[in-house]
Amino acid sequence: MRVIGLPKFALDAIRRHLRDRGPGPVFMTSTGGYIAKSNFVRRDWKSLLTAAKVPYRKFHTIRHTHASRLLADGVHPAEVAKRVGDSIETR
């Protein structure tokens, strides 16, 4: 698990979602449990990409895109590694 910063619009959307739905994981199964990655990819991923008008790409590709965009924006590599859950060697 890791803590990441989110823009205000994302936090507002999550707050509305939780207010409308109630306590528990932000995204959960119909029985209130955590969604397994394999179920999410199979059931939801393609429709989310379609709704966002993003060409299909594997779920893990978004992680690489995120890291590349952060580096291009000048974010320090150690912070990028921390954000995506990698470790960075220090010498």
QUITA-V888497 format. One record per run of one state. SS is the DSSP state (2 for helix, 1 for strand, 0 for the rest). FROM is the first residue (numbers start at 1). LEN is the number of residues. If there is no record, write none. Layout:
ss=SS from=FROM len=LEN
ss=SS from=FROM len=LEN
This chain:
ss=0 from=1 len=7
ss=2 from=8 len=14
ss=0 from=22 len=6
ss=1 from=28 len=1
ss=0 from=29 len=5
ss=1 from=34 len=1
ss=0 from=35 len=2
ss=2 from=37 len=15
ss=0 from=52 len=7
ss=2 from=59 len=14
ss=0 from=73 len=4
ss=2 from=77 len=8
ss=0 from=85 len=7
